[in-house]
Amino acid sequence: MSSRSIYTDDCLLFLEELRHNNDRAWFAENKERYEASVREPSLRLIEAIGPRLEKLSPFFPAVPKRVGGSLMRIHRDTRFAKDKTPYKTNVGIHFRHEVGKDVHAPGFYIHIEPERCFVGAGCWRPASPALLAIRRKIDDEPTRWKRARDAKAFRDNYQLEGERLKTTPRDFAKDHPMIDDLRRKDFIGLSPLVESDVTSSDLVSTIIARFRAARSLMQFLCESACVPF
C-alpha cells in the first residue's frame, strides 16, 4: 500500500466549518470540497480496509459505495428530532455483520469528528431479542464473558461504553454477580484516536490493529447471536 495519507487536514477542517455552518446553502457551495476531502477519501479508506478486515473475519464486508455501503450518510434524519440541522458533522463508517440489516448488528465502526475520533466494536442498542440473547449468554457463561471483556488486548485499547438500565432486567436477580453487565443496553467498546492518526499514512494499519484488539468481544457477541465470526 502507498505511504500516502488517505485524509488531508481539510477533512477535519471541513467538518469543523460544517459544525458552524450547518445549512443547505453553505453545504451546496462547498459540495466539491466535501467530495474531495471527506467522501472520496472515506471510500478509499473502506476499500483499503476491506482485504485486511477479511483476514480478521470474512463476515464483516467493507462496501465502498456512495450510498448503501459502509459509509454512513451525512444527511441527518430530522423527522422526529428537535435538532433540525440537516447534516452530521462527522464521518461514520460501519462494517456490520453480513447478516445484520442496520447499525444495531454486531460490527466495527470508525468515527471521525473534530476533537472526537475513535474506533468502535460491538453492538450498539441491539433490538430486544438480540439484547436478551447477550444477557442470557452472560448468565450462562459468566467466565467466558469475563474472559472476553477483560482480555488484555481489549482492555489495553477499549473502554466499554453506552447506556445501562437503572433497574434490573426482567428474569434476572437483583443480586446476580454479573448484574452491572446485565444492565447494559449497549455492548460497545470505544478506542480513541487522536486527530493526527486520521491524517497519518498508517491510518489503515492503526484501525486494523484496533479491530484485532476487539476480537474477544466480537466473538462473544457473534456467538450470542448464533452467527459466525
N, C-alpha and C positions, 0 to 999 in steps of 0.2 A: 504494500500500500504506500501511496505517496506520503512524504513527510509534511505536506502542505496542510494547513489548518482547514477544517471544514467551514467553521464560522469565523467571521471577522468581528472586530469590535462593534461594527454597526448593527449587528443583530441585537445586542443588549441595548444599544443606544436607541434604536428604533422602538423597542418595546417600552423603554423609559419615556420617550416622547409620546408614544401612543397613550400611555397612562395619563398624560396631561392634556391630550387632545383626542379624547375618545369619542369621536363623532364621524359620521359617514363622509362629510366633506373633506376633512383632513386625511382620512384614510384613502379616499379616491385620489387626492393629489399626490399621495405617497405610495400608491399601489405598486409601481415599478420597483421602488425601493424595498417594499415588503417582499416582493417576489425574489429579488436578487439577494437580499441579506437574511431573510427568515425562511420563506417556504422552500426555495430550491436547495439551500444548504441542509435543511431538515430532511428533505427527501434523499439527499446524498448520504446523510448520516444513517438513515434507515437502511439504505442499500448496502452501505459498508458494514453495518452491524449484522445483517442477515446471515451470511455464511458462518460467522463466528458464534452467533446465538444458536444456530442449528447444531453446532457441535456440542453445545451445552445441553440442549434439549431440542429435538426436532418438532416439538408440538406448539411452539410459540412463533408463528410465521411473522416475518418482517415484510410488510407490504408497502413499497414506496409509491403510493398513489396519491394524487392531489385530493381526491375525495373517496371516502370509503376504505381507506387503508389504515396504516398505523399512525399516521399524523392526524391529530385531532383538529377539528375545525376551529378557526379563530373567531368565528361568529358565535356570540352568546345566545342561548335560548332565553329570551326575556319575557316569554308569555306569562309566567307566573311569578316573576321576580320583581321585587321593589326597585332594584337597581336596573335601570333601563339602558345603561351604556351598551353599545352594540358589539364591542369587541373584547375578547380576552386579551390580557396584557402579558401573556406567557406563551411559550411553545410547550405543547403537551404531546408526547409520543408514547403510545401504549402498544405493547406486544402482548396481546391476550391469548390465552389458550385457544387452540383451534376449535374446541367445542363450545367456547363461550360466544355469546351474542352481543355483549356490551361490556362497559368498563367495570362491571361488578364481578367478572370472571377472574380466576387466578391469572396474574400477569406480571410483566415487568413494565416499568414506567420511567420516562425521562421528563423532567420539568426544568425549563429554562426561563428564568424571570430575573430581572434586576434585583440583586440582594437576596434572591431565594432560588437557588438552583439545587436540585437533588436528583438522586436515583431512587426509585421505589420498587418494592417487590411484595407481592401478596394478594390479598383480596380486600378491596375497598367496598364497604357497605354491601356485603353479599345479601341476596334475597333470603327470605326467612327459611326456606328448606335447606339452602346451602349453609346458612349460618348455624342451623340446628345440627347439620351433619358435622361441622367443625367442632361444635361443642361436645357432641356425642363421642367423637374420636378422642378428644382431650380427656373426657371422662373415662373412656375405655382404655386408653393408653397414655396415662399421665407421664410415665417415664419417657416414652417415645416423644411426647410433646416437649418435655423439658430438654431433651437432647437436641431437638430441632430449634427451640427458642434460644437455648444457651450455647449453641455451637460457637466455638471461638471465632471462626471466620465471620459469622453473622454478627456476634456481639461487638467485634472489633470495628465493624463498618456501619452497623444499623442500630436504630432505636425503634422499638415497636411503638407506633403512634395510633391515633384515632380515638373515637368516642367509646364510652362504656355505659352500660345500664347503671342507674343509681340503685336499682332493686335487683333481686336475684332472679335470673331467668327461670321460666316455668320448668318444672320437672327436675330441678337441681336443688340440693340442700344449701341453706344459707351458710353452713359451716363446711362446705365442700373444700378440700385442701387446695383446689385449683380455682376457687371462686373468683379471684381477681381476673384471671384469664377468661373464665366462662362468661363474665360480664362484658367482654369486649363485643362491640358491634362492628369493628374493623379489625382485620388481621393484616396490617400493612407495616412493613419496615421502611424507614426513610434513611437515606445515606446522603449527607450533604456534599455538595460540590462547591468549590469557590469559582468565581467568575473567570479566573484565568484558566481553569480546567476546560471551560467551554470553548475558548479560542485556541487551546493548545492542539498541536498536531498529534498528541497522544490521547485525544478525547475518546476515540473508539476503544482503545485498549483499557482506558480507565473505566469506562462503562461496563465492558465485558467482565473485568475483574470484579466489579461490584455485583454484577449479576451472578457470577460464580459464588460469591460470598453468601448469597441468599439461597443457595441450593437446598440447605436443610429445611428452611421454612417452606419453600415452594414444593418440595417433595411431600411434606406432611399435608399441605393444603390440597394438593392434587390427589393424594390418597383418600382424603376425606370426601372429595367429590367423585371418587371412583373413576378418575381419568389418569392417563399415563403421564409421566414426567420424562 
